[in-house]
Amino acid sequence: MNIKILGSGCKNCKKLEENTKKALEELGLNVEVQKVEDFKEIMKYGVMQTPALVVDEEVKFSGKVLKSEDIKEYLK
C-alpha cells in the first residue's frame, strides 16, 4: 500500500497526516506515509484543494481533513 498526503505543509495538512497515521495504527497496518509538498507534483493528481489523501496513486478525497475513523474506510 502506498499512501501520500498532498499539501503545502499547512495546519490542515499536518492534521490529515496525523489522522492518517492514527487510522493506520488502529488498523494494524505498518505503512509509511509520504508527504508531497511540491505543487507541480500535486497538480499531476488533478488536485485543486489541499490537503488530499492518495492511496495507491488514487485520490480518495481532497479539500478537507477527515477524522481517523473516516480515513479507515479508505484504507480497508
PyMOL commands that set and color helices and strands:
alter all, ss='L'
color gray80, all
select helices_A, chain A and resi 11-27+39-44+68-75
alter helices_A, ss='H'
color red, helices_A
select strands_A, chain A and resi 3-6+33-36+52-55+58-62
alter strands_A, ss='S'
color yellow, strands_A
deselect
rebuild
show_as cartoon
